[in-house]
């Protein structure tokens, strides 16, 4: 395909600079996102056994709710009834002290004598931390501030995808299936980078566009609501006031089965609206359809009659428009097709992380080669900016890996030192960011080449700690716990990951030994402040 060379050059520059600006944030989003594909097994692995062995029978739920609301009246604003409590949702009834699920989460059951039992020991916060790192590209600031930043980066990410394809078009057919393995390692990594980007392009386009929708979700729906109101459209949901008591959970489930047999409810959310009174939202899934949330969709239900009132987010019951919108969310979450799709998304997420890591390092090497033009007989050192970018790339990417592995491994130890969900999240965040910042500092001290080897080994050790903690839990009484089942999946994946990081560290060490002088991988190239040769020549020419 013939494309003017100046156009290709322009798009190559766009692709490079947009990739540099966004690459590090996207690495965190993709690496953490790949782990969230198995968030449920991770939560099971990391969460301590429940202190309550017997749950309140479902038929006694009205009595439980009555006692909770008598002692904790603010819980009436928003509370949940879990139909089948487990490690992820450890009690029949739960509520949060703050708005929109913030603050401390409380869990309640009825004792054998009918007394109310309330505690705040919930599932591990490590899964939530990894999910937050994914959704907010590693920036754990206020959600309303972080999301527009994430949306902007996603838009730039889409621009990088389009420009990258345009750059490849002239040699697309010739180089599509080529991976040149040989002495020219830079060419091999460039081929790998191009192949990963091109063959996973549909996946990346879906991630980029759906992330924009997530980031500006409130703005989109706010504009839609304002437009409907301006045109005199009635609100989508009209709640009729009732004076009889609400149906009990068993009756709600029975009514749902009558109206939507394929819908499997997970929990019932009761919330009080000042305009409409008591409202209900039922979270559930339908294995035949994609879902609006990561693991379930929602149905609006009348708590007094059990009638389904809102199906916009209900899998299997949506109209054409909402089913189309939900399909984009399902494509982002990978919540369709069962485990094969989850494994595919896991591997595609890791491949995406490799794409951003190699992209920055390839740019550094290519930039040095461009600066040699006209001075081929001379060596050209890396500029200060290139050295900083190399150290930052290595520190941020490998620091993210080591930080996530370390805080996951610590999950079975933290309950001994921290009590309550808020304290647990603070501990996990502190461990992650402590390792993350230390890795960045180490990369700047040691330089990109030596720092990469050190941090790959550190990542291997941190990741190996995950199965080692499980092994100690099995061998030493009172040390942690093992739930078995899907928890073993986490240990297996972590062990494979640790071996992979050791392999990459060894390959990087070999690259250092064979790297030409002035390469970013040259071992003596550690954030030198000496001016480069071209700079000297330009200075002498000016004189």
SEDO-821778 format. One record per residue (C-alpha): residue in three letters; x, y, z. Coordinates in Angstrom, 2 decimals. Layout:
BEGIN
[site "ala",[X,Y,Z]]
...
END
This chain:
BEGIN
[site "unk",[0.00,0.00,0.00]]
[site "unk",[1.48,3.35,-1.09]]
[site "unk",[1.45,6.14,1.49]]
[site "unk",[3.56,9.27,1.28]]
[site "unk",[6.67,8.99,3.45]]
[site "unk",[6.08,12.36,5.11]]
[site "unk",[2.59,11.22,6.23]]
[site "unk",[4.03,8.01,7.66]]
[site "unk",[6.73,10.04,9.43]]
[site "unk",[4.15,12.37,10.93]]
[site "unk",[2.02,9.51,12.24]]
[site "unk",[5.12,7.74,13.55]]
[site "unk",[5.94,10.81,15.60]]
[site "unk",[2.34,11.02,16.84]]
[site "unk",[2.38,7.33,17.77]]
[site "unk",[5.70,7.69,19.60]]
[site "unk",[4.92,10.78,21.63]]
[site "unk",[1.38,9.77,22.55]]
[site "unk",[2.73,6.37,23.58]]
[site "unk",[5.39,7.98,25.75]]
[site "unk",[2.88,10.26,27.46]]
[site "unk",[0.34,7.50,28.14]]
[site "unk",[2.39,4.30,28.14]]
[site "unk",[3.30,4.10,31.83]]
[site "unk",[-0.25,4.76,33.02]]
[site "unk",[-1.61,2.23,30.52]]
[site "unk",[0.90,-0.40,31.68]]
[site "unk",[-0.53,-0.16,35.21]]
[site "unk",[-4.10,-0.27,33.87]]
[site "unk",[-3.44,-3.35,31.72]]
[site "unk",[-1.35,-5.29,34.22]]
[site "unk",[-3.79,-4.68,37.08]]
[site "unk",[-6.71,-5.26,34.70]]
[site "unk",[-5.40,-8.68,33.71]]
[site "unk",[-5.36,-9.66,37.41]]
[site "unk",[-8.96,-8.48,37.89]]
[site "unk",[-10.08,-11.16,35.43]]
[site "unk",[-9.68,-13.52,38.39]]
[site "unk",[-10.78,-11.13,41.11]]
[site "unk",[-13.18,-13.67,42.67]]
[site "unk",[-10.48,-16.38,43.16]]
[site "unk",[-8.11,-13.67,44.41]]
[site "unk",[-10.66,-12.49,46.98]]
[site "unk",[-11.17,-16.08,48.08]]
[site "unk",[-7.41,-16.62,48.41]]
[site "unk",[-6.83,-13.38,50.34]]
[site "unk",[-9.88,-13.29,52.65]]
[site "unk",[-9.78,-14.73,56.15]]
[site "unk",[-12.32,-17.40,57.15]]
[site "unk",[-15.64,-15.96,58.26]]
[site "unk",[-16.11,-15.55,62.01]]
[site "unk",[-19.78,-16.54,61.63]]
[site "unk",[-20.29,-20.18,60.71]]
[site "unk",[-24.10,-20.17,60.59]]
[site "unk",[-26.10,-17.65,58.59]]
[site "unk",[-29.54,-16.33,59.32]]
[site "unk",[-32.18,-18.43,57.53]]
[site "unk",[-33.65,-16.53,54.62]]
[site "unk",[-37.15,-16.71,56.11]]
[site "unk",[-35.89,-14.89,59.23]]
[site "unk",[-34.46,-12.00,57.23]]
[site "unk",[-37.36,-9.62,58.10]]
[site "unk",[-36.59,-10.12,61.79]]
[site "unk",[-32.89,-9.46,61.13]]
[site "unk",[-33.67,-6.26,59.18]]
[site "unk",[-36.03,-5.04,61.90]]
[site "unk",[-33.41,-5.46,64.65]]
[site "unk",[-30.66,-3.85,62.57]]
[site "unk",[-32.75,-0.80,61.69]]
[site "unk",[-33.82,-0.42,65.32]]
[site "unk",[-30.19,-0.28,66.47]]
[site "unk",[-28.68,1.32,63.34]]
[site "unk",[-31.42,3.53,61.86]]
[site "unk",[-29.11,5.09,59.25]]
[site "unk",[-28.75,1.68,57.63]]
[site "unk",[-32.29,2.11,56.23]]
[site "unk",[-30.89,4.52,53.64]]
[site "unk",[-29.07,1.72,51.82]]
[site "unk",[-28.58,-1.93,52.79]]
[site "unk",[-28.18,-5.30,51.08]]
[site "unk",[-29.50,-8.81,51.65]]
[site "unk",[-27.25,-11.54,50.29]]
[site "unk",[-29.08,-14.66,49.17]]
[site "unk",[-26.13,-17.06,49.49]]
[site "unk",[-23.42,-15.65,51.80]]
[site "unk",[-19.84,-16.71,51.13]]
[site "unk",[-16.29,-15.46,51.44]]
[site "unk",[-16.87,-12.54,49.05]]
[site "unk",[-20.18,-11.56,50.75]]
[site "unk",[-19.80,-12.96,54.27]]
[site "unk",[-23.17,-12.19,55.92]]
[site "unk",[-26.89,-12.14,55.27]]
[site "unk",[-27.21,-8.35,55.72]]
[site "unk",[-24.65,-5.60,55.12]]
[site "unk",[-24.52,-1.81,54.92]]
[site "unk",[-21.95,0.99,54.83]]
[site "unk",[-21.55,3.93,57.15]]
[site "unk",[-20.89,6.42,54.33]]
[site "unk",[-22.71,7.41,51.15]]
[site "unk",[-22.48,5.28,47.98]]
[site "unk",[-20.86,2.35,49.76]]
[site "unk",[-18.04,4.40,51.33]]
[site "unk",[-16.91,4.24,54.92]]
[site "unk",[-16.92,1.12,57.09]]
[site "unk",[-18.99,-1.85,55.92]]
[site "unk",[-20.93,-3.69,58.61]]
[site "unk",[-22.21,-7.27,58.48]]
[site "unk",[-25.11,-8.59,60.53]]
[site "unk",[-26.57,-11.98,61.42]]
[site "unk",[-28.94,-13.38,64.04]]
[site "unk",[-27.40,-15.61,66.67]]
[site "unk",[-28.87,-18.95,67.66]]
[site "unk",[-30.69,-17.19,70.52]]
[site "unk",[-32.07,-14.54,68.16]]
[site "unk",[-29.65,-11.83,69.31]]
[site "unk",[-28.18,-9.39,66.81]]
[site "unk",[-24.53,-9.98,65.87]]
[site "unk",[-22.73,-7.17,64.00]]
[site "unk",[-19.09,-7.09,62.91]]
[site "unk",[-16.96,-5.24,60.37]]
[site "unk",[-14.53,-8.01,59.36]]
[site "unk",[-15.22,-8.39,55.68]]
[site "unk",[-13.36,-9.78,52.67]]
[site "unk",[-9.81,-8.70,51.95]]
[site "unk",[-9.32,-5.23,50.49]]
[site "unk",[-6.53,-6.34,48.13]]
[site "unk",[-8.95,-7.14,45.31]]
[site "unk",[-10.48,-3.68,45.58]]
[site "unk",[-7.02,-2.09,45.52]]
[site "unk",[-6.04,-3.93,42.32]]
[site "unk",[-9.36,-2.96,40.74]]
[site "unk",[-8.86,0.70,41.71]]
[site "unk",[-5.35,0.66,40.23]]
[site "unk",[-6.85,-0.67,37.01]]
[site "unk",[-9.79,1.76,36.81]]
[site "unk",[-7.80,4.84,37.87]]
[site "unk",[-4.51,3.99,36.06]]
[site "unk",[-2.65,3.80,39.36]]
[site "unk",[-3.75,7.24,40.58]]
[site "unk",[-5.52,6.64,43.89]]
[site "unk",[-7.01,10.09,44.31]]
[site "unk",[-10.64,11.13,44.48]]
[site "unk",[-12.64,9.09,41.96]]
[site "unk",[-14.28,12.16,40.40]]
[site "unk",[-10.84,13.66,39.70]]
[site "unk",[-9.13,10.47,38.54]]
[site "unk",[-11.77,9.39,36.03]]
[site "unk",[-11.48,12.40,33.65]]
[site "unk",[-7.70,11.90,33.67]]
[site "unk",[-8.21,8.25,32.79]]
[site "unk",[-10.68,9.21,30.05]]
[site "unk",[-8.22,11.68,28.51]]
[site "unk",[-5.45,9.08,28.51]]
[site "unk",[-7.83,6.59,26.89]]
[site "unk",[-8.58,9.07,24.11]]
[site "unk",[-4.86,9.55,23.52]]
[site "unk",[-4.47,5.77,23.62]]
[site "unk",[-6.97,5.45,20.77]]
[site "unk",[-5.01,8.05,18.78]]
[site "unk",[-1.85,6.00,19.34]]
[site "unk",[-3.62,2.89,18.03]]
[site "unk",[-4.79,4.60,14.85]]
[site "unk",[-1.43,6.24,14.17]]
[site "unk",[0.38,2.94,14.82]]
[site "unk",[-1.72,1.15,12.20]]
[site "unk",[-1.04,3.91,9.66]]
[site "unk",[2.71,3.58,10.30]]
[site "unk",[2.53,-0.17,9.65]]
[site "unk",[0.40,0.03,6.49]]
[site "unk",[3.28,0.43,3.96]]
[site "unk",[4.97,-2.81,5.14]]
[site "unk",[1.87,-4.58,6.48]]
[site "unk",[1.83,-7.53,4.08]]
[site "unk",[5.59,-8.00,4.02]]
[site "unk",[6.21,-7.82,7.78]]
[site "unk",[2.91,-9.14,9.17]]
[site "unk",[4.09,-12.61,10.20]]
[site "unk",[7.79,-11.85,10.53]]
[site "unk",[9.64,-12.14,13.83]]
[site "unk",[13.34,-11.65,13.06]]
[site "unk",[15.27,-13.47,15.77]]
[site "unk",[18.99,-12.88,15.63]]
[site "unk",[21.77,-10.59,16.76]]
[site "unk",[19.69,-7.47,16.11]]
[site "unk",[17.63,-7.65,19.30]]
[site "unk",[16.14,-4.22,18.75]]
[site "unk",[14.65,-5.40,15.44]]
[site "unk",[13.27,-8.53,17.14]]
[site "unk",[11.58,-6.49,19.89]]
[site "unk",[10.19,-4.09,17.29]]
[site "unk",[8.70,-7.02,15.35]]
[site "unk",[7.21,-8.37,18.57]]
[site "unk",[5.84,-4.94,19.48]]
[site "unk",[4.22,-4.55,16.04]]
[site "unk",[2.78,-8.07,16.06]]
[site "unk",[1.29,-7.72,19.55]]
[site "unk",[-0.24,-4.38,18.64]]
[site "unk",[-1.68,-5.47,15.30]]
[site "unk",[-3.12,-8.87,16.21]]
[site "unk",[-4.67,-7.55,19.43]]
[site "unk",[-5.91,-4.34,17.77]]
[site "unk",[-9.66,-5.12,18.12]]
[site "unk",[-9.15,-5.82,21.82]]
[site "unk",[-7.27,-2.54,22.30]]
[site "unk",[-9.87,-0.51,20.39]]
[site "unk",[-12.61,-1.96,22.61]]
[site "unk",[-10.59,-1.16,25.76]]
[site "unk",[-9.88,2.40,24.64]]
[site "unk",[-13.42,3.34,23.61]]
[site "unk",[-15.20,1.67,26.53]]
[site "unk",[-12.76,3.26,28.98]]
[site "unk",[-13.76,6.67,27.60]]
[site "unk",[-17.42,5.79,28.22]]
[site "unk",[-16.61,4.71,31.79]]
[site "unk",[-14.63,7.87,32.48]]
[site "unk",[-17.28,10.29,31.23]]
[site "unk",[-20.28,8.15,32.16]]
[site "unk",[-21.84,10.75,34.46]]
[site "unk",[-21.40,13.53,31.91]]
[site "unk",[-22.95,11.44,29.12]]
[site "unk",[-25.98,10.46,31.15]]
[site "unk",[-26.32,13.95,32.63]]
[site "unk",[-26.50,15.40,29.13]]
[site "unk",[-28.98,12.72,28.09]]
[site "unk",[-31.18,13.43,31.12]]
[site "unk",[-31.09,17.17,30.48]]
[site "unk",[-32.07,16.60,26.85]]
[site "unk",[-35.00,14.36,27.78]]
[site "unk",[-36.20,16.83,30.38]]
[site "unk",[-35.92,19.71,27.89]]
[site "unk",[-38.05,17.79,25.39]]
[site "unk",[-40.70,17.01,27.95]]
[site "unk",[-39.96,13.28,28.22]]
[site "unk",[-41.27,11.54,31.33]]
[site "unk",[-38.72,9.94,33.68]]
[site "unk",[-37.95,6.30,32.94]]
[site "unk",[-38.99,5.07,36.36]]
[site "unk",[-42.19,6.00,38.14]]
[site "unk",[-42.55,4.58,41.61]]
[site "unk",[-46.00,4.02,43.05]]
[site "unk",[-46.33,4.66,46.77]]
[site "unk",[-47.33,1.62,48.84]]
[site "unk",[-48.52,1.35,52.40]]
[site "unk",[-48.23,-2.41,52.95]]
[site "unk",[-44.95,-4.00,54.16]]
[site "unk",[-42.46,-5.11,51.48]]
[site "unk",[-42.26,-8.73,50.40]]
[site "unk",[-39.68,-10.91,52.12]]
[site "unk",[-36.61,-12.03,50.11]]
[site "unk",[-38.04,-15.49,49.38]]
[site "unk",[-41.14,-13.95,47.84]]
[site "unk",[-39.02,-11.53,45.79]]
[site "unk",[-36.94,-14.42,44.42]]
[site "unk",[-40.06,-16.42,43.59]]
[site "unk",[-41.60,-13.48,41.71]]
[site "unk",[-38.36,-12.99,39.76]]
[site "unk",[-38.33,-16.64,38.72]]
[site "unk",[-41.87,-16.27,37.42]]
[site "unk",[-41.02,-13.23,35.29]]
[site "unk",[-37.41,-14.00,34.25]]
[site "unk",[-36.55,-17.70,34.73]]
[site "unk",[-32.98,-17.32,33.41]]
[site "unk",[-32.06,-14.53,35.82]]
[site "unk",[-30.15,-15.76,38.90]]
[site "unk",[-30.32,-13.19,41.75]]
[site "unk",[-27.25,-12.70,43.94]]
[site "unk",[-28.28,-9.99,46.39]]
[site "unk",[-31.10,-7.53,47.01]]
[site "unk",[-30.28,-3.85,47.47]]
[site "unk",[-32.83,-1.80,49.40]]
[site "unk",[-32.45,1.97,49.31]]
[site "unk",[-34.64,4.86,50.35]]
[site "unk",[-35.33,7.68,47.91]]
[site "unk",[-36.81,10.88,49.28]]
[site "unk",[-39.11,11.24,46.28]]
[site "unk",[-40.10,7.61,45.68]]
[site "unk",[-39.71,5.97,49.08]]
[site "unk",[-38.34,2.43,49.39]]
[site "unk",[-36.82,1.08,46.18]]
[site "unk",[-35.11,-2.17,45.29]]
[site "unk",[-32.39,-3.18,42.90]]
[site "unk",[-31.59,-6.87,42.44]]
[site "unk",[-28.11,-7.87,41.32]]
[site "unk",[-27.90,-11.09,39.34]]
[site "unk",[-26.59,-12.83,36.27]]
[site "unk",[-27.75,-14.76,33.23]]
[site "unk",[-25.12,-17.06,31.76]]
[site "unk",[-26.55,-16.63,28.26]]
[site "unk",[-26.05,-12.85,28.13]]
[site "unk",[-23.40,-10.23,28.74]]
[site "unk",[-23.72,-8.09,31.84]]
[site "unk",[-23.50,-4.38,32.59]]
[site "unk",[-21.27,-4.90,35.63]]
[site "unk",[-18.08,-6.93,35.93]]
[site "unk",[-19.85,-9.99,37.37]]
[site "unk",[-23.57,-9.20,37.35]]
[site "unk",[-26.34,-7.00,36.01]]
[site "unk",[-29.23,-5.27,37.76]]
[site "unk",[-33.00,-5.36,37.72]]
[site "unk",[-35.26,-2.70,39.19]]
[site "unk",[-37.93,-4.45,41.27]]
[site "unk",[-40.96,-3.18,43.18]]
[site "unk",[-40.24,-4.32,46.77]]
[site "unk",[-43.97,-4.45,47.57]]
[site "unk",[-45.22,-6.52,44.61]]
[site "unk",[-42.06,-8.15,43.21]]
[site "unk",[-42.81,-6.80,39.74]]
[site "unk",[-39.82,-6.01,37.55]]
[site "unk",[-39.93,-2.28,36.91]]
[site "unk",[-36.59,-1.51,35.22]]
[site "unk",[-34.81,-3.83,32.78]]
[site "unk",[-32.23,-1.40,31.35]]
[site "unk",[-29.33,-3.26,32.99]]
[site "unk",[-30.99,-6.69,33.37]]
[site "unk",[-29.25,-9.38,31.28]]
[site "unk",[-31.67,-11.16,29.00]]
[site "unk",[-34.48,-8.62,29.43]]
[site "unk",[-33.05,-5.49,27.78]]
[site "unk",[-34.34,-3.75,24.68]]
[site "unk",[-32.17,-3.33,21.60]]
[site "unk",[-30.51,-0.06,22.66]]
[site "unk",[-29.53,-1.10,26.17]]
[site "unk",[-28.47,-4.56,24.98]]
[site "unk",[-26.14,-2.85,22.49]]
[site "unk",[-24.69,-0.57,25.17]]
[site "unk",[-24.29,-3.49,27.56]]
[site "unk",[-22.41,-5.45,24.89]]
[site "unk",[-19.63,-2.84,25.00]]
[site "unk",[-19.38,-3.14,28.79]]
[site "unk",[-19.38,-6.93,28.52]]
[site "unk",[-16.60,-6.75,25.94]]
[site "unk",[-14.55,-4.62,28.34]]
[site "unk",[-15.14,-6.83,31.38]]
[site "unk",[-14.89,-10.15,29.54]]
[site "unk",[-17.85,-11.46,31.54]]
[site "unk",[-19.14,-13.72,28.77]]
[site "unk",[-18.02,-17.10,27.46]]
[site "unk",[-16.87,-18.41,30.84]]
[site "unk",[-13.26,-19.28,31.72]]
[site "unk",[-11.90,-19.50,28.14]]
[site "unk",[-12.73,-15.82,27.59]]
[site "unk",[-11.34,-14.89,31.02]]
[site "unk",[-8.04,-16.60,30.24]]
[site "unk",[-7.94,-14.94,26.82]]
[site "unk",[-8.49,-11.51,28.38]]
[site "unk",[-5.88,-12.26,31.04]]
[site "unk",[-3.27,-13.05,28.38]]
[site "unk",[-4.31,-10.10,26.18]]
[site "unk",[-3.98,-7.80,29.20]]
[site "unk",[-0.46,-9.04,29.88]]
[site "unk",[0.39,-8.67,26.18]]
[site "unk",[-0.89,-5.10,26.32]]
[site "unk",[1.38,-4.37,29.28]]
[site "unk",[4.36,-5.75,27.32]]
[site "unk",[3.32,-3.52,24.42]]
[site "unk",[3.63,-0.33,26.49]]
[site "unk",[6.84,-1.41,28.22]]
[site "unk",[8.62,-2.27,24.98]]
[site "unk",[7.21,0.81,23.23]]
[site "unk",[9.01,3.29,25.47]]
[site "unk",[12.31,1.40,25.42]]
[site "unk",[12.19,0.97,21.64]]
[site "unk",[11.64,4.72,21.25]]
[site "unk",[14.76,5.43,23.30]]
[site "unk",[16.91,3.18,21.11]]
[site "unk",[15.36,4.52,17.88]]
[site "unk",[15.81,8.12,19.01]]
[site "unk",[19.54,7.52,19.57]]
[site "unk",[19.83,6.01,16.07]]
[site "unk",[18.17,9.07,14.53]]
[site "unk",[20.60,11.36,16.33]]
[site "unk",[23.52,9.47,14.77]]
[site "unk",[22.58,10.49,11.23]]
[site "unk",[25.41,12.56,9.84]]
[site "unk",[27.74,11.39,12.63]]
[site "unk",[27.85,7.62,11.94]]
[site "unk",[31.59,7.53,12.59]]
[site "unk",[31.02,8.73,16.15]]
[site "unk",[29.35,7.17,19.16]]
[site "unk",[26.29,8.99,20.39]]
[site "unk",[25.41,8.79,24.08]]
[site "unk",[21.91,8.75,25.41]]
[site "unk",[20.60,12.17,26.35]]
[site "unk",[19.66,12.99,29.92]]
[site "unk",[15.96,12.87,28.91]]
[site "unk",[16.39,9.39,27.39]]
[site "unk",[18.10,8.10,30.52]]
[site "unk",[15.38,9.52,32.73]]
[site "unk",[12.66,8.01,30.53]]
[site "unk",[14.41,4.64,30.56]]
[site "unk",[14.74,4.62,34.34]]
[site "unk",[11.16,5.81,34.76]]
[site "unk",[9.84,3.12,32.41]]
[site "unk",[11.69,0.36,34.21]]
[site "unk",[10.85,1.69,37.68]]
[site "unk",[7.15,2.31,37.09]]
[site "unk",[6.43,-0.92,35.19]]
[site "unk",[8.43,-3.31,37.34]]
[site "unk",[7.54,-1.39,40.49]]
[site "unk",[3.87,-1.95,39.67]]
[site "unk",[4.48,-5.69,39.29]]
[site "unk",[6.50,-6.00,42.49]]
[site "unk",[4.10,-3.78,44.45]]
[site "unk",[0.99,-5.74,43.46]]
[site "unk",[2.66,-9.09,44.19]]
[site "unk",[3.92,-7.91,47.58]]
[site "unk",[0.59,-6.52,48.76]]
[site "unk",[-1.22,-9.69,47.61]]
[site "unk",[1.25,-11.87,49.51]]
[site "unk",[0.74,-9.72,52.60]]
[site "unk",[-3.03,-10.30,52.57]]
[site "unk",[-2.79,-13.40,54.76]]
[site "unk",[-0.69,-11.52,57.31]]
[site "unk",[-2.52,-8.21,57.59]]
[site "unk",[-5.50,-9.47,59.65]]
[site "unk",[-2.99,-10.10,62.44]]
[site "unk",[-2.11,-6.39,62.49]]
[site "unk",[-5.13,-4.53,61.13]]
[site "unk",[-8.81,-4.74,61.93]]
[site "unk",[-11.58,-3.29,59.78]]
[site "unk",[-11.93,-2.75,56.08]]
[site "unk",[-10.64,0.83,56.15]]
[site "unk",[-7.44,-0.12,57.95]]
[site "unk",[-6.94,-3.11,55.65]]
[site "unk",[-7.21,-0.96,52.52]]
[site "unk",[-4.78,1.58,54.01]]
[site "unk",[-2.26,-1.15,54.76]]
[site "unk",[-2.54,-2.67,51.28]]
[site "unk",[-2.21,0.76,49.64]]
[site "unk",[0.79,1.61,51.81]]
[site "unk",[2.57,-1.64,50.94]]
[site "unk",[1.92,-1.23,47.22]]
[site "unk",[3.02,2.38,47.01]]
[site "unk",[6.00,1.80,49.30]]
[site "unk",[7.35,-0.89,46.96]]
[site "unk",[6.34,1.10,43.88]]
[site "unk",[8.18,4.27,44.93]]
[site "unk",[11.21,2.30,46.13]]
[site "unk",[11.43,0.56,42.73]]
[site "unk",[11.35,3.89,40.88]]
[site "unk",[14.09,5.29,43.12]]
[site "unk",[16.18,2.14,42.62]]
[site "unk",[15.85,2.39,38.83]]
[site "unk",[17.12,5.98,38.91]]
[site "unk",[20.06,5.05,41.13]]
[site "unk",[21.06,1.98,39.14]]
[site "unk",[19.99,3.10,35.68]]
[site "unk",[17.57,1.43,33.29]]
[site "unk",[19.80,-1.55,32.42]]
[site "unk",[21.02,-2.68,35.84]]
[site "unk",[17.79,-1.54,37.45]]
[site "unk",[15.74,-3.74,35.10]]
[site "unk",[17.72,-6.84,36.11]]
[site "unk",[17.46,-6.05,39.82]]
[site "unk",[13.75,-5.24,39.69]]
[site "unk",[12.90,-8.29,37.58]]
[site "unk",[14.52,-10.48,40.23]]
[site "unk",[12.71,-8.49,42.93]]
[site "unk",[9.42,-9.00,41.09]]
[site "unk",[10.15,-12.72,40.90]]
[site "unk",[10.78,-12.91,44.65]]
[site "unk",[7.67,-10.83,45.46]]
[site "unk",[5.49,-12.98,43.19]]
[site "unk",[6.96,-16.21,44.60]]
[site "unk",[5.95,-15.05,48.08]]
[site "unk",[2.29,-15.65,47.12]]
[site "unk",[2.50,-19.46,46.88]]
[site "unk",[5.08,-19.55,49.70]]
[site "unk",[2.61,-17.86,52.07]]
[site "unk",[0.00,-20.44,51.08]]
[site "unk",[2.52,-23.23,51.73]]
[site "unk",[3.35,-21.84,55.17]]
[site "unk",[-0.35,-21.56,55.91]]
[site "unk",[-0.72,-25.27,55.21]]
[site "unk",[2.34,-26.32,57.22]]
[site "unk",[2.28,-23.95,60.21]]
[site "unk",[-0.85,-24.01,62.42]]
[site "unk",[-2.31,-20.55,62.99]]
[site "unk",[-0.31,-18.99,60.16]]
[site "unk",[-2.79,-17.67,57.60]]
[site "unk",[-5.36,-19.95,55.96]]
[site "unk",[-6.08,-21.95,52.83]]
[site "unk",[-9.57,-22.20,51.35]]
[site "unk",[-8.59,-24.60,48.57]]
[site "unk",[-10.56,-24.72,45.34]]
[site "unk",[-10.03,-21.69,43.11]]
[site "unk",[-7.49,-20.29,45.60]]
[site "unk",[-4.93,-22.75,44.25]]
[site "unk",[-5.26,-21.04,40.87]]
[site "unk",[-3.69,-17.90,42.35]]
[site "unk",[-0.73,-19.90,43.68]]
[site "unk",[-0.21,-21.62,40.33]]
[site "unk",[-0.35,-18.42,38.27]]
[site "unk",[1.99,-16.66,40.73]]
[site "unk",[4.53,-19.51,40.53]]
[site "unk",[4.51,-19.38,36.73]]
[site "unk",[4.85,-15.59,36.90]]
[site "unk",[7.87,-15.81,39.22]]
[site "unk",[9.63,-18.23,36.86]]
[site "unk",[8.86,-15.92,33.93]]
[site "unk",[10.38,-12.91,35.70]]
[site "unk",[13.57,-14.88,36.44]]
[site "unk",[13.76,-15.86,32.76]]
[site "unk",[13.34,-12.22,31.68]]
[site "unk",[15.98,-11.09,34.19]]
[site "unk",[18.48,-13.57,32.76]]
[site "unk",[17.70,-12.48,29.20]]
[site "unk",[18.10,-8.82,30.19]]
[site "unk",[21.46,-9.58,31.79]]
[site "unk",[22.62,-11.22,28.56]]
[site "unk",[21.40,-8.20,26.62]]
[site "unk",[23.51,-5.95,28.85]]
[site "unk",[26.62,-8.03,28.15]]
[site "unk",[26.10,-7.85,24.38]]
[site "unk",[24.77,-4.27,24.18]]
[site "unk",[26.76,-1.81,22.08]]
[site "unk",[28.20,1.22,23.81]]
[site "unk",[25.75,4.10,24.19]]
[site "unk",[22.74,1.73,24.08]]
[site "unk",[20.19,2.17,26.85]]
[site "unk",[21.13,-1.39,27.86]]
[site "unk",[24.84,-0.65,28.12]]
[site "unk",[25.74,-1.36,31.74]]
[site "unk",[27.95,1.70,32.15]]
[site "unk",[25.10,3.96,31.02]]
[site "unk",[23.77,4.93,34.47]]
[site "unk",[22.24,8.40,34.32]]
[site "unk",[25.50,9.98,33.19]]
[site "unk",[25.59,13.75,33.13]]
[site "unk",[28.27,13.95,30.42]]
[site "unk",[27.18,15.81,27.27]]
[site "unk",[26.83,13.67,24.16]]
[site "unk",[29.28,13.73,21.23]]
[site "unk",[26.88,15.51,18.91]]
[site "unk",[26.37,18.20,21.50]]
[site "unk",[30.15,18.74,21.66]]
[site "unk",[30.41,19.01,17.86]]
[site "unk",[27.49,21.42,17.69]]
[site "unk",[29.10,23.56,20.39]]
[site "unk",[32.46,23.61,18.59]]
[site "unk",[30.73,24.46,15.30]]
[site "unk",[28.98,27.38,16.93]]
[site "unk",[32.32,28.70,18.14]]
END
